[in-house]
């Protein structure tokens, strides 16, 4: 009864002053409501890695520093390469020696083969010459492998950027000796970005089924997302499931580490909706004007839910198909206003 009295008191304050034309109205509609959980997500680079040394040596050059941009194939670390060059020269000399021995073995075999055909040498000598030729060929192949390995070791002294991006961390300094496996530089690429968010366990299954998400920046800008990946296991510390989404970067304005809001639909249900402009909100009172069968406005107290794109969810107080006035403020001072309580009692002015 306290709320009904409140309605009557508010309506008694409305003084008729002018004639009001047919009020604008909309019917109460029933449509689906997708419940969404809003979580904090982080933008990260798809390509981010640490380059490590693949040979031993001393750092001779560091052409780029932290926060510098590099392109794929740029020299980012130069190691002192005298030892590797010496090994390469030794391998090349060994190859030349093996090739000379092969040439000699080939010539000897050809001579013995010609004589053997005329029956002037034994079968044993012929077999020895043929085996010597095969051994010489094997030594050449081994020498070539040694040259290739030495060339590879020499190439390891020139560390190149695997992709274009930004250097984020330097792990070595000039003059420092490094060994295979030691980290040198870390970096990331800005060409491909993604959003990572941790889903609470209770939302994981529904989110995996719906496979929809809305990503927005702090200023409200909606970001276009691509493929979604759900991790098949939960974090043992937080008991959350990680969701990862490809991100189409708008104009190069996004960077790894930025925070975004991720809206993930987790449930769907039927709800009643009215225009947000139809709500009358006075202290604890929430009500709308409903047109009766005689097109007279009647004040109806309602219980409201969420707001969505200019619409308001009605939890109680209205039924689908009823007509609500969309501009209740225009009823103030109108002779169309004939306030009636929910019990049907008219308020005396």
C-alpha positions as CSV (number, residue, x, y, z in Angstrom):
1,X,0.0,0.0,0.0
2,X,3.0,2.3,0.5
3,X,3.8,2.2,-3.2
4,X,0.2,2.9,-4.3
5,X,0.1,5.9,-2.0
6,X,3.3,7.1,-3.5
7,X,1.8,6.8,-7.0
8,X,-1.3,8.8,-5.9
9,X,0.8,11.5,-4.3
10,X,3.0,12.0,-7.4
11,X,0.0,12.2,-9.7
12,X,-1.8,14.7,-7.4
13,X,1.2,17.0,-8.1
14,X,0.4,16.9,-11.8
15,X,-1.7,20.0,-12.6
16,X,-3.9,20.0,-15.8
17,X,-2.9,22.9,-18.1
18,X,-3.4,22.0,-21.7
19,X,-5.1,19.5,-24.0
20,X,-2.9,16.5,-25.0
21,X,-3.1,14.9,-28.4
22,X,-3.0,11.1,-29.0
23,X,0.1,9.9,-27.1
24,X,2.8,8.0,-28.8
25,X,3.0,4.4,-27.7
26,X,4.6,1.1,-28.4
27,X,3.5,-2.4,-27.5
28,X,5.3,-4.5,-25.0
29,X,7.4,-7.0,-27.0
30,X,8.8,-10.4,-26.1
31,X,12.2,-11.3,-27.5
32,X,15.3,-13.2,-26.5
33,X,17.7,-11.8,-23.9
34,X,21.3,-12.9,-24.2
35,X,22.9,-12.7,-20.8
36,X,26.5,-11.6,-21.2
37,X,29.4,-11.7,-18.7
38,X,31.9,-8.8,-19.1
39,X,35.6,-9.7,-18.5
40,X,38.9,-8.0,-18.7
41,X,41.0,-9.2,-21.6
42,X,44.6,-8.4,-22.8
43,X,46.0,-7.9,-26.2
44,X,49.0,-9.9,-27.0
45,X,51.2,-10.6,-30.1
46,X,50.7,-13.8,-32.0
47,X,54.5,-13.8,-32.8
48,X,56.7,-13.2,-29.9
49,X,60.0,-15.1,-29.3
50,X,63.5,-15.0,-27.9
51,X,66.4,-15.5,-30.3
52,X,69.2,-17.7,-28.8
53,X,72.8,-18.3,-29.8
54,X,73.5,-21.4,-32.0
55,X,77.3,-21.2,-31.8
56,X,79.8,-19.9,-29.3
57,X,81.6,-16.5,-29.7
58,X,81.9,-13.0,-28.5
59,X,79.2,-10.4,-29.1
60,X,80.8,-8.0,-31.6
61,X,77.9,-5.9,-32.8
62,X,74.4,-5.0,-31.6
63,X,72.9,-2.8,-34.3
64,X,69.5,-2.4,-32.6
65,X,68.4,-1.7,-29.1
66,X,65.2,-2.3,-27.1
67,X,62.1,-0.7,-28.7
68,X,63.8,-0.5,-32.1
69,X,61.8,-1.7,-35.1
70,X,63.4,-4.3,-37.4
71,X,62.3,-6.0,-40.6
72,X,62.6,-9.7,-41.4
73,X,66.2,-10.6,-42.2
74,X,67.9,-7.6,-40.5
75,X,71.2,-8.3,-38.7
76,X,70.5,-8.0,-35.0
77,X,73.6,-9.6,-33.4
78,X,77.1,-10.1,-34.9
79,X,79.4,-12.6,-33.1
80,X,83.2,-12.6,-33.5
81,X,83.7,-15.3,-36.3
82,X,87.4,-15.9,-36.6
83,X,87.2,-19.4,-35.2
84,X,84.3,-20.3,-37.5
85,X,86.1,-18.9,-40.5
86,X,89.2,-20.9,-39.6
87,X,87.2,-24.1,-39.4
88,X,85.6,-23.4,-42.7
89,X,89.0,-22.9,-44.4
90,X,90.2,-26.2,-42.9
91,X,87.1,-28.0,-44.2
92,X,87.5,-26.5,-47.6
93,X,91.1,-27.6,-47.7
94,X,90.1,-31.1,-46.7
95,X,87.5,-31.1,-49.5
96,X,90.2,-30.1,-52.1
97,X,92.4,-32.9,-50.8
98,X,89.6,-35.4,-51.0
99,X,88.7,-34.3,-54.6
100,X,92.4,-34.7,-55.7
101,X,92.5,-38.2,-54.2
102,X,89.3,-39.0,-56.0
103,X,90.7,-37.8,-59.3
104,X,93.8,-40.0,-58.8
105,X,91.7,-43.0,-57.8
106,X,89.4,-42.6,-60.8
107,X,92.4,-42.4,-63.2
108,X,94.0,-45.5,-61.7
109,X,90.8,-47.4,-61.9
110,X,90.3,-46.5,-65.6
111,X,93.8,-47.7,-66.5
112,X,93.4,-51.0,-64.6
113,X,89.9,-51.5,-66.1
114,X,91.3,-51.2,-69.6
115,X,94.1,-53.6,-68.9
116,X,91.7,-56.0,-67.1
117,X,89.5,-56.2,-70.2
118,X,92.5,-57.6,-72.1
119,X,93.3,-60.0,-69.3
120,X,96.6,-58.4,-68.4
121,X,95.8,-57.9,-64.6
122,X,94.3,-60.1,-62.0
123,X,90.8,-59.8,-60.7
124,X,92.2,-58.9,-57.3
125,X,94.0,-55.8,-58.6
126,X,90.8,-54.7,-60.5
127,X,88.7,-55.1,-57.3
128,X,91.3,-53.1,-55.3
129,X,91.2,-50.3,-57.8
130,X,87.4,-50.2,-57.8
131,X,87.2,-50.2,-54.0
132,X,89.8,-47.4,-53.8
133,X,87.6,-45.3,-56.2
134,X,84.5,-45.9,-54.0
135,X,86.5,-45.0,-50.8
136,X,87.7,-41.8,-52.5
137,X,84.2,-40.8,-53.4
138,X,83.0,-41.4,-49.8
139,X,85.9,-39.2,-48.5
140,X,84.8,-36.4,-50.9
141,X,81.2,-36.6,-49.6
142,X,82.4,-36.5,-46.0
143,X,84.5,-33.5,-46.8
144,X,81.6,-31.7,-48.5
145,X,79.5,-32.3,-45.4
146,X,82.3,-30.8,-43.2
147,X,82.3,-27.7,-45.4
148,X,78.5,-27.4,-45.2
149,X,78.7,-27.7,-41.4
150,X,81.5,-25.1,-41.2
151,X,79.5,-22.7,-43.4
152,X,76.4,-23.2,-41.2
153,X,78.5,-22.5,-38.0
154,X,79.8,-19.4,-39.7
155,X,76.2,-18.3,-40.6
156,X,75.3,-18.7,-36.9
157,X,77.6,-15.8,-36.1
158,X,75.2,-13.5,-37.9
159,X,71.9,-13.5,-36.1
160,X,69.0,-12.3,-38.3
161,X,65.5,-11.2,-37.3
162,X,63.1,-14.0,-38.0
163,X,60.2,-11.6,-38.7
164,X,59.5,-7.9,-38.7
165,X,58.6,-6.3,-35.3
166,X,59.9,-4.6,-32.2
167,X,62.7,-5.6,-29.9
168,X,61.4,-5.9,-26.4
169,X,64.4,-7.1,-24.4
170,X,68.2,-7.5,-24.7
171,X,69.9,-10.3,-22.9
172,X,73.6,-9.7,-23.8
173,X,76.0,-6.8,-24.0
174,X,78.9,-6.0,-26.3
175,X,82.0,-8.1,-25.6
176,X,80.1,-10.7,-23.8
177,X,80.9,-14.4,-24.6
178,X,78.0,-16.5,-25.4
179,X,77.4,-20.3,-25.9
180,X,74.8,-22.3,-27.8
181,X,71.4,-21.9,-26.3
182,X,72.0,-18.6,-24.5
183,X,69.2,-16.0,-25.0
184,X,70.3,-13.0,-27.1
185,X,67.3,-10.8,-27.9
186,X,63.5,-10.9,-27.4
187,X,60.9,-9.4,-29.7
188,X,57.4,-9.4,-31.0
189,X,55.5,-8.6,-34.2
190,X,52.7,-6.1,-34.4
191,X,51.3,-7.5,-37.7
192,X,49.2,-10.2,-36.0
193,X,47.5,-9.6,-32.6
194,X,45.0,-11.5,-30.5
195,X,42.9,-11.1,-27.4
196,X,43.3,-13.4,-24.4
197,X,40.8,-13.6,-21.6
198,X,40.3,-16.0,-18.7
199,X,36.7,-17.4,-18.4
200,X,35.4,-18.5,-15.0
201,X,34.6,-22.2,-14.9
202,X,30.8,-21.7,-14.6
203,X,30.7,-19.9,-17.9
204,X,33.2,-22.0,-19.9
205,X,30.7,-24.6,-21.3
206,X,28.1,-22.1,-22.4
207,X,30.8,-19.9,-24.0
208,X,32.3,-22.8,-25.8
209,X,28.8,-23.7,-27.2
210,X,27.8,-20.1,-28.2
211,X,31.3,-19.2,-29.6
212,X,30.5,-15.5,-29.7
213,X,32.3,-12.6,-28.0
214,X,32.3,-8.8,-28.3
215,X,35.6,-7.0,-27.7
216,X,35.6,-3.3,-27.0
217,X,38.2,-0.7,-26.1
218,X,38.0,1.6,-23.1
219,X,36.5,4.3,-25.3
220,X,33.7,1.9,-26.5
221,X,35.2,1.1,-29.9
222,X,34.2,-2.4,-31.0
223,X,37.0,-4.5,-32.4
224,X,36.5,-7.1,-35.1
225,X,37.6,-10.5,-34.0
226,X,38.3,-13.7,-35.9
227,X,38.9,-17.3,-35.0
228,X,38.2,-18.3,-31.4
229,X,40.3,-20.9,-29.6
230,X,39.3,-22.4,-26.2
231,X,42.0,-24.0,-24.1
232,X,40.9,-27.6,-23.3
233,X,42.2,-27.4,-19.7
234,X,41.8,-25.1,-16.7
235,X,44.4,-23.1,-14.9
236,X,45.2,-25.1,-11.7
237,X,45.6,-21.8,-9.7
238,X,42.6,-19.8,-10.8
239,X,40.4,-22.6,-12.2
240,X,39.6,-20.5,-15.3
241,X,39.6,-21.5,-18.9
242,X,41.6,-19.4,-21.4
243,X,39.9,-18.0,-24.5
244,X,41.9,-16.7,-27.4
245,X,40.6,-14.7,-30.3
246,X,42.3,-13.4,-33.5
247,X,42.1,-9.6,-33.8
248,X,41.9,-7.5,-36.9
249,X,43.9,-4.4,-36.0
250,X,42.2,-1.1,-36.9
251,X,44.7,1.3,-38.3
252,X,47.7,0.2,-36.2
253,X,46.3,1.7,-33.0
254,X,46.5,-1.5,-30.9
255,X,49.5,-2.7,-29.1
256,X,50.3,-5.8,-26.9
257,X,49.5,-5.3,-23.3
258,X,46.5,-3.1,-23.8
259,X,43.4,-3.9,-21.7
260,X,40.0,-4.5,-23.5
261,X,36.5,-5.5,-22.3
262,X,35.3,-8.9,-23.6
263,X,31.6,-9.6,-23.5
264,X,30.8,-13.3,-23.7
265,X,27.2,-14.5,-24.0
266,X,26.6,-17.2,-21.4
267,X,22.8,-17.7,-21.4
268,X,19.7,-16.9,-23.3
269,X,16.1,-16.5,-22.1
270,X,12.8,-14.8,-23.2
271,X,12.1,-11.3,-21.8
272,X,9.6,-8.5,-22.1
273,X,10.9,-5.2,-23.5
274,X,9.7,-1.6,-23.6
275,X,11.4,1.6,-24.8
276,X,13.7,3.0,-22.2
277,X,12.1,6.4,-22.7
278,X,8.8,5.1,-21.4
279,X,10.1,4.6,-17.8
280,X,9.1,7.0,-15.0
281,X,11.7,7.0,-12.3
282,X,11.0,8.9,-9.0
283,X,13.0,7.9,-6.0
284,X,12.1,4.2,-5.4
285,X,9.2,4.3,-7.9
286,X,9.6,2.8,-11.3
287,X,6.5,2.9,-13.5
288,X,5.1,3.4,-17.0
289,X,1.9,4.7,-18.5
290,X,-0.3,2.0,-20.0
291,X,-3.1,2.7,-22.4
292,X,-6.3,0.9,-21.4
293,X,-9.1,-0.2,-23.8
294,X,-10.5,3.4,-23.9
295,X,-7.0,4.7,-24.8
296,X,-6.7,6.3,-21.4
297,X,-3.2,6.4,-19.8
298,X,-3.0,4.4,-16.5
299,X,0.1,4.5,-14.4
300,X,1.5,1.0,-13.8
301,X,4.3,0.2,-11.4
302,X,6.9,-2.2,-12.8
303,X,10.0,-4.0,-11.9
304,X,12.9,-3.5,-14.3
305,X,15.9,-5.5,-15.5
306,X,18.8,-4.8,-17.8
307,X,19.0,-2.1,-20.5
308,X,20.0,-3.0,-24.1
309,X,20.3,-0.5,-27.0
310,X,17.5,1.8,-25.9
311,X,15.2,-0.9,-24.6
312,X,14.4,-1.8,-21.0
313,X,13.7,-5.3,-19.7
314,X,10.5,-5.6,-17.7
315,X,10.6,-8.3,-15.0
316,X,7.1,-7.8,-13.6
317,X,4.1,-5.5,-14.0
318,X,3.4,-5.8,-17.7
319,X,2.3,-8.4,-20.2
320,X,3.2,-8.9,-23.9
321,X,1.0,-6.8,-26.3
322,X,0.1,-4.1,-23.8
323,X,0.6,-0.5,-25.0
324,X,3.0,1.8,-23.1
325,X,3.4,5.5,-23.7
326,X,6.9,6.3,-25.0
327,X,6.8,10.0,-24.0
328,X,5.4,10.1,-20.5
329,X,6.8,13.5,-19.8
330,X,4.4,15.1,-22.2
331,X,1.5,13.8,-20.1
332,X,2.4,16.2,-17.3
333,X,-0.1,19.1,-17.3
334,X,-2.3,17.3,-19.9
335,X,-6.1,16.9,-19.5
336,X,-5.6,13.4,-20.9
337,X,-4.1,12.4,-17.6
338,X,-6.6,10.5,-15.6
339,X,-4.5,8.7,-13.0
340,X,-5.9,5.5,-11.7
341,X,-4.3,3.2,-9.1
342,X,-3.6,-0.5,-9.9
343,X,-6.8,-1.3,-7.9
344,X,-8.9,0.9,-10.3
345,X,-9.4,3.8,-7.8
346,X,-9.2,7.3,-9.4
347,X,-7.0,9.9,-7.6
348,X,-9.0,13.0,-6.7
349,X,-7.3,16.2,-7.7
